[in-house]
Amino acid sequence: MNHPQNKNLIELSNVTKSFTLASGTFQALKNVSLQIPKGQLIAITGKSGSGKSTLLNIIAGIDKPTQGSVSINGIQVEKLSESALATWRGKNVGVVFQFFQLLPTLTILENVMLPMDFCNSYPKRERRERALALLEQVNIKEQADKLPSTLSGGQQQRAAIARALANDPPIIIADEPTGNLDSQTAIAIFELFAALARSGKTVIIVTHEKDFSSYFENVIAIADGEIVNERVPA
């Protein structure tokens, strides 16, 4: 894994993202500049429609900015071709969704191995062992051979986190990862994200959970496509 020359892993400079709608042009992000250092747990908060998910998609390379630049680990992501971007994303970004998005016909173990198969990031003979080690890391190794539907919501989210870690990406992005979990399970998931940040991962979470602000090194509030407040929790 390439280590950045500067301390910021992620740098957005004057990023604007516009979408063309039937009613005209809609600016989802307006001139957003942002620096995120390596190994931090960051929250992005804001009302529905404020631009949180668009910001997440720009950092993940799922969307490209209309204007501005996105530098991640020294690479200008917006300049990559679609195929180069897909390869880059597979190795550099792990995504955790609110609704887990595990493939229902595959076992938990097979779900975790899938990103390694897609990116060919580890030799075939090592993938199963690595997937088991990741399931152990998130405390559900004993569920490896079960189908997702037999697991609780918290266990499925742990499996989704293990899958996001499969290719050892420097960045983990999570969109409302505790939105469907009870508060005790949510605490356990946030503890897991905090441990990942301590181990050097950069973890960016869109969340409405006010109770967990103490976990974050930085909370970025966004409204109408603009950053309105950046604060380091006391």
N, C-alpha and C positions, 0 to 999 in steps of 0.2 A: 504494500500500500504506500502511495506517495505521501510524504508528509509535507504540509504546506511550508513555504519559506517564511511567510509572515504568520502572525498569531491567529489571524482570522481565517477560519475554514471557508466561511460563506460571506461573500460581499455582493450586495445588490446596490447598483448605482443608478439613481433616477429612473426606476422601473415604472413604466406605464403599461397597462394592459387594457385594450379596448375590445369590445365585442360588438359586432354589427347585428342589430335586432331589427325587426320589422318597423319599430317606432323610431329607429335612428341608431346612433352610436352610443354605447354604454361604456363608461370608463369604470372598470372593476378595481383597478389600482391607478393611483395618480402620483407619479414622481416619488416612489418609495425608495429610500436609501437605508441600508441596514447592514450591520456587521455582526457576525456571530462567530465567536471563538470556538476552537476545537474543545470537545469534552464538556460541553455545558448542556444543562436541561433547561429548555426555553419554552415558555407558554405563549401562545398567540390567542388573544381574547377579543371579543367583539360581538355585536348583534348579528343575527341572521342577515345575510346579504351585504355585510360590511366589507367583504373582500378577503376574509381569512383563508377560505379554501383556494381561492385564486393564488394567493401568496404562497401557500403550501405547494400548489401545482407548479408554480414557477421555480421554486427551490428544487423540487423533485425532477425538473426537466420534463414534466408531463405537458405543460404549456410553455410557449415561448413569449417573451415580452414583446409588445408592439414597439416600444422604445426602451432604451436603457440597456445596461449590461448586467449579467449574472456570472460572477466568478466563483467557482467552487474548487477549492484545492488548486488554485492557479489556472484552472481551465475555464475559458469563456464558453459557457454551456450553450448560450443562444446562437453561437456560430457553428455548432455541430450539425451535420446532416442528420436526417431522421434516423438512418440506420446506425450512425455513430452514436447518436443520442440514446437509442435503445440499448446499445451495448454498454455505454457509460452508466446509464441508469441502473441496469442490472447488477453492476459491480459496486456502485457507489451509494445507492439509496435503497433502504428497506422501508416498506410502507405497511402500516398497521391501520386497518379500517374499523369503523364503528361496528359494522355487522360481520366482522371476522373474515368473510369471503374465503373460507376454506372450501376446497372442492369436496362435495358430499360423498362421492364414490371412491375417494382415496382415503387410506388410513392417515392418521395424524403423522406418522413417520414419512409416508409418501408425500404428503403435503409439504413437509419441511424440506424434503430432498428436491422438490420440483424446481426451485430457483437454481440449484446447482446443476440440474440437468439442462435447463435453458441456457445458462451462461457457460457451461462446461468449465466451471471455476475450480473444481476439484476433480482429481482422477476418480473414475467410476468406483473403484474398489474402496475409496475413502469416504464416499458420500453417506452411506448408511451409518457408519461409525460417528461421523461428524453430526449428523442429524440427531442421533441418540444423545450425544454429548450436549447439544443445544436443548433438547427436551429435558435433560437432567438439570441444566442451568436454570430453566424456568419451572422446575419442580413438577413435571408431569411425564417423566420417562415411562412410568408404569402404564400410561395411556397410549403408548406408541402404536400398537396394533389395532386400536379401536377406530371406528368411523366418527367423524365430527359430531353427528347427531346424538351420539351416546354420552357426550361430555356436557358439563355445565357451561354456562356462559363464560365464567371466569377461566375455566380450563381451555375453552376454545380460544379465548383472547391470548392466553399464554402460548398456545400452539401457534397463533398468528404472529406473536412476537418472535418465537423461535424461527419461524419461516422468514421473517424480515431480516433475521441475523444470518441466514444461511450462507450468503456470499461474503460475510464479514465486511459489510459496507461501513464507511466512516459516519454515515448519516442515517438516522432512523427518524421517520416522519409518521406521526399518528394523528388521525382526524377523529376527534371525540372518542378516544379509545375506551373510555369508561362510561359512555352514554347509556349503555344497556346493562350496567352491572350495579349490584347493590353496593352500599358504601364500604362495607368491610372488604369486599372483593376489589373495589376500586383502590382502596389503600394499598392492598398487596400489589396491584398492577403498577401504581405510582412508585412503590418501593423498588420494583423491578426496573423501571425506567431510570430511577435515580442511580441504581447500581450500575447500569449500562453507561451512564454519563461519567460516573467515577472511573470506569474502566477505559475511558477515552473516547467513547462514542459521543457524537453530537446528536441530541434528541430534541426534536421540535414537536410540540403537542398543541393542537387546537383544542381548547377545552372551555367549558362553562363552569367548571368546578372551582368555586371560590375557596373552598376549604383547603385546597392543596397548594396554595401559593407559596408556602414555606419550602416546598420541594424545588422550586425553580430558581435558577441563578438570575433569570431575567424574565419579566412579563411584558409582552409587547401588545398594547391595545390598539386596535384598528377600527376606524369608523369611516364610512363613505369612501373607502379605498385609500385612506391616508393613515399613517401612524400618528395617533393622537397622544400617546403616552408610552414611554419606555421606563420601567422602574425595576430596580433591583430590590427584591423583598428584603425587609430588615431581618 
